[in-house]
Amino acid sequence: MDLIAVRTFVTAVDAGQFQEAAANLSITPQAVSKRIAVLEKDLGVQLFSRTARGARLTIDGQAFLPYARALLQAEERAAASVRPGRRALRVDVIGRRLSLAGLLRDFHRAYPETDLDVVTLFDCDTAIAAVRSGAIDATFRAVTMPGRQLPDGIEATPVFDEPLHLFTGPAHEFAAARAIAPAQLAGCRIWMPGNMPGTEWAAYYDELAAAFGLTIDPVGPDFGIEPLLDTIAGSSTLATFVSEQTPLVWPAGHDLRRIPLHDPTPVYPHSLIWRTDNPHPALTALRNHLTSAYPGRPDSGIWTPKWAW
């Protein structure tokens, strides 16, 4: 449908006469009449009844009017969705319940005028492909996995190193510990059913396991965090890892324990990845906000894979 003709129709209705509509649109009254005639022909109905006193909406014109207004509103929303500085900044996080979502909330508190569209893609390959295609503006990921090179035009910078905690039930051998060293976990079974082969987080935990002699057990369906907590709470042998700032709530009867890891502290390395030619002004604000808050990675006291940025 010709939206110019639709806009002319709505303007004529609001103005009350074709001559005033023509003045509002900076065209001639004859052009207004011609546009509306074309619209009427396309619709197959008469929208105005012409009389000596002017034009008056027909019943069909009255029925069409709210939809015509909706069409123009949809056109404006469509244009605004890609207008520089107006489109929501689209950012991928691994999970909405993880700490990265908290980083975005902090950014939004600092820049409340910025619209955010938060999505959750599966793995690093999918996320980088979405950044490259322009489907998203940025993603938070651990890069690079062994042997990975970022495509041309894609950049990444470290923005957040998150310490890990051991998560156990009350009967686990380390349940009463205030802190433990990763080396003390040698031989322990760490149950992580969400560790999918080929993902960046599986590569991270596989290397952690190799470095400290523990076992990452990904066996079993991943039913989500609540069933995982139920199982850990009732086990004397199973434990899992959670990030320090991941918010978790569990029933009081579970008596679960979060135990910090030290000497060294394993940290999960999050980087922000974006396309260098992306002109979205909020992307620059997000990068500056995150990099200014990032203290840098210390030279000692932490562990992270050698391949991690």
C-alpha positions in Angstrom: 0.0 0.0 0.0 1.2 3.5 -0.9 2.0 5.0 2.5 2.3 8.5 0.9 -1.3 8.2 -0.1 -2.3 6.9 3.3 -0.6 9.8 5.0 -2.4 12.2 2.6 -5.7 10.6 3.5 -5.0 10.9 7.3 -3.9 14.5 6.9 -7.0 15.4 4.9 -9.2 13.8 7.6 -7.4 15.8 10.4 -7.4 19.0 8.4 -11.0 18.8 7.5 -10.6 19.8 3.9 -8.3 19.1 1.0 -7.0 22.7 0.7 -5.7 22.8 4.2 -4.3 19.3 3.9 -2.4 20.5 0.8 -0.9 23.4 2.7 0.2 21.0 5.5 1.8 18.7 3.0 3.2 21.5 0.8 1.5 20.2 -2.3 -1.5 21.4 -4.4 -5.1 20.5 -3.6 -5.2 18.7 -6.9 -2.3 16.5 -5.8 -4.2 15.7 -2.6 -7.3 14.7 -4.5 -5.2 12.6 -7.0 -3.4 10.7 -4.2 -6.7 9.9 -2.5 -8.3 8.9 -5.7 -5.4 6.4 -6.3 -5.8 5.1 -2.8 -9.6 4.6 -3.3 -8.9 2.8 -6.6 -6.4 0.5 -4.8 -8.9 -0.2 -2.0 -11.9 -0.5 -4.3 -14.0 1.8 -2.1 -14.8 5.5 -1.8 -13.2 7.0 1.2 -14.7 10.5 0.9 -18.0 11.8 -0.5 -17.4 15.0 -2.4 -20.0 17.7 -2.1 -20.1 21.4 -2.8 -19.2 22.0 0.8 -16.1 19.8 0.6 -15.3 16.2 1.3 -16.8 14.0 4.1 -15.7 10.6 5.2 -17.9 7.7 4.0 -18.6 4.7 6.2 -15.7 2.9 4.4 -13.5 5.9 5.1 -14.4 5.8 8.8 -13.7 2.1 8.9 -10.3 2.5 7.2 -9.1 5.5 9.3 -7.9 3.7 12.5 -6.0 1.2 10.3 -4.5 4.1 8.3 -3.2 5.7 11.5 -1.8 2.3 12.6 0.0 2.0 9.3 1.7 5.3 9.8 2.6 4.5 13.4 4.1 1.2 12.2 6.1 3.1 9.5 7.5 5.4 12.2 8.4 2.5 14.5 10.1 0.7 11.6 12.2 3.8 10.7 13.1 4.4 14.3 14.3 0.8 14.7 17.2 1.5 12.4 17.6 5.3 12.8 21.1 6.1 14.2 20.9 6.6 17.9 17.3 5.4 18.1 17.5 1.6 17.6 17.9 -0.5 20.7 21.4 -1.8 21.3 21.1 -5.6 20.8 23.5 -7.5 23.1 24.0 -11.2 23.6 24.6 -12.8 27.0 25.1 -16.5 27.8 22.2 -16.5 30.3 19.9 -13.9 31.7 20.4 -15.2 35.2 24.2 -14.9 35.1 26.4 -12.0 36.2 26.7 -10.6 32.7 23.1 -9.6 32.8 24.0 -7.7 35.9 26.7 -5.8 34.0 24.1 -4.7 31.5 21.8 -3.6 34.3 24.6 -1.5 35.7 25.2 0.0 32.3 21.5 0.8 31.9 21.4 2.5 35.3 24.3 4.7 34.2 22.7 5.3 30.8 18.9 5.0 31.4 18.1 6.7 28.0 19.7 3.8 26.1 17.3 1.1 25.0 18.7 -2.5 25.3 17.5 -5.6 23.6 19.1 -8.5 25.5 19.3 -11.9 23.7 20.7 -15.3 24.6 22.5 -17.2 21.8 24.0 -20.6 22.3 27.7 -20.6 21.8 30.7 -18.4 20.7 30.5 -19.4 17.1 26.8 -18.5 16.8 27.4 -15.2 18.7 30.4 -14.1 16.6 28.5 -15.0 13.4 25.6 -12.8 14.6 27.9 -9.9 15.4 29.5 -10.3 11.9 26.1 -10.3 10.2 24.8 -7.4 12.1 22.0 -9.4 13.8 23.4 -8.3 17.2 25.7 -5.4 18.1 27.8 -7.1 20.7 28.3 -10.3 22.7 29.9 -11.3 25.9 32.1 -14.4 25.4 35.2 -16.2 26.6 37.7 -15.8 23.7 39.6 -17.2 22.2 39.1 -20.9 22.3 42.2 -23.0 21.3 43.0 -22.2 17.7 40.3 -19.6 17.2 41.0 -16.4 15.3 38.4 -13.6 15.2 37.2 -12.7 11.7 38.4 -9.5 10.1 36.5 -6.5 11.3 35.7 -8.1 14.6 37.3 -7.0 17.8 37.3 -8.1 21.4 38.5 -6.7 24.7 38.5 -8.2 28.2 35.8 -6.6 30.4 35.2 -9.0 33.4 37.1 -11.8 35.1 34.7 -13.6 37.4 36.0 -15.8 40.2 34.6 -19.3 40.6 33.1 -20.8 43.7 32.6 -24.5 44.6 29.0 -25.3 45.3 28.2 -28.2 47.5 25.5 -29.8 49.7 25.9 -30.0 53.5 27.2 -33.6 53.4 30.1 -32.9 51.0 33.6 -33.3 52.3 34.3 -29.6 51.7 31.0 -28.3 53.0 32.5 -26.8 56.1 35.6 -25.2 54.4 35.8 -21.4 54.4 38.0 -21.6 51.2 39.9 -24.2 49.3 42.6 -24.4 46.7 41.8 -25.9 43.3 44.5 -28.5 43.9 42.4 -29.9 46.8 39.8 -30.9 44.3 42.0 -33.4 42.6 40.0 -36.6 42.1 36.7 -34.8 42.9 33.7 -35.1 40.6 32.3 -31.8 39.5 28.8 -32.2 37.9 28.1 -29.8 35.1 25.4 -31.2 32.9 25.2 -28.0 30.9 28.8 -28.4 29.6 28.2 -29.0 25.9 31.2 -30.2 23.8 32.5 -27.5 21.5 31.3 -24.6 23.5 33.7 -22.0 25.0 32.6 -22.8 28.6 33.3 -26.5 28.1 36.8 -25.7 26.7 37.4 -23.6 29.8 36.3 -26.2 32.3 38.1 -29.0 30.5 41.3 -27.1 30.8 40.6 -26.3 34.5 40.1 -30.0 35.1 43.3 -30.9 33.4 45.3 -28.3 35.3 44.1 -29.4 38.7 43.3 -33.1 38.3 39.6 -32.9 38.9 36.8 -34.5 36.9 34.1 -32.5 35.0 31.1 -34.8 34.6 28.7 -33.4 31.9 26.6 -36.6 31.9 22.8 -36.3 32.3 20.1 -34.0 30.8 20.3 -30.3 31.7 16.9 -29.6 33.3 18.0 -26.2 34.5 19.4 -24.7 37.7 16.7 -25.9 40.1 17.0 -29.6 39.5 20.8 -29.2 39.6 20.6 -27.5 43.1 18.2 -30.3 44.3 20.7 -33.0 43.3 23.8 -31.2 44.7 21.9 -30.6 48.0 21.3 -34.3 48.5 24.7 -35.6 47.5 27.8 -36.2 49.5 30.0 -36.7 46.5 28.8 -34.3 43.8 29.7 -30.6 43.6 29.5 -28.0 40.9 31.0 -24.7 40.0 29.2 -21.4 40.1 30.4 -17.9 39.3 30.9 -15.6 42.3 28.2 -13.1 41.2 25.7 -15.5 39.8 22.5 -14.9 41.9 21.0 -18.1 43.2 18.0 -18.8 45.5 17.3 -22.2 47.0 15.0 -23.7 49.6 16.2 -23.2 53.2 16.2 -27.0 53.8 18.9 -27.5 51.1 21.6 -25.9 53.2 23.8 -25.4 50.2 27.3 -23.9 50.5 29.3 -21.6 48.2 33.0 -21.9 48.9 35.5 -19.5 47.4 38.5 -21.0 45.5 42.0 -19.5 46.3 45.7 -20.1 45.6 45.1 -19.6 42.8 41.6 -18.3 42.1 40.1 -19.6 38.9 38.4 -16.8 37.0 36.2 -17.1 34.0 37.3 -14.5 31.4 34.5 -12.5 29.8 35.3 -10.3 26.7 33.1 -7.9 24.8 33.0 -8.7 21.1 31.8 -6.2 18.5 32.1 -5.2 14.8 34.5 -2.4 14.3 32.3 -0.6 11.7 29.2 -0.7 13.9 28.1 3.0 14.2 25.6 2.6 17.0 26.5 5.4 19.5 25.4 3.3 22.5 27.9 0.6 21.6 30.7 3.1 22.2 29.2 4.0 25.5 28.9 0.4 26.5 32.6 -0.3 25.6 33.8 2.8 27.5 31.6 1.9 30.5 32.9 -1.7 30.8 36.6 -1.0 30.0 36.7 1.9 32.5 35.4 -0.4 35.2 37.8 -3.3 34.3 40.8 -3.2 36.6 42.9 -5.4 34.4 44.1 -9.0 34.9 46.6 -9.4 37.7 49.9 -11.1 37.0 49.5 -13.6 39.9 47.0 -15.2 42.2 44.5 -16.2 39.5 44.2 -19.0 37.0 42.6 -18.8 33.5 43.5 -20.7 30.4 46.5 -19.5 28.4 44.3 -19.1 25.4 41.8 -16.8 27.1 42.0 -13.1 26.4 
